[in-house]
Amino acid sequence: MNILISGGTSGVGKAVAKSFAFEDNNITLLGRNEDRSKQAVNDLKDLTGNQNIDYLLGDLAVESENKKVYDRFEIGYIFDFGLGCYVICYFTLDQNV
């Protein structure tokens, strides 16, 4: 299976990627930082033995990045499904809440 995981370079996303990688799936991590993305790919390959792991650079929180990521899909990336493994936190300092 071909799987795209946004937020897959660390934390929960990386753990999800690891579980799919053990099952010999083709994994593509979507990350914002190239060094961290490369490191996550190498870590997962070493840990799982699955060499079918790659990354794309992009930040889905930035509208112009969405287009770049989409354009890369049209060039030859075909995914069976994708997972968004990122967390959006909102904190307020309003003490009346």
Secondary structure, DSSP 8 states (H G I E B T S, - for coil): -EEEEETTTSHHHHHHHHHHHHTT-EEEEEES-HHHHHHHHHHHHHHH----EEEEE--TTSHHHHHHHHHHHHTT---SEEEE----------TT-
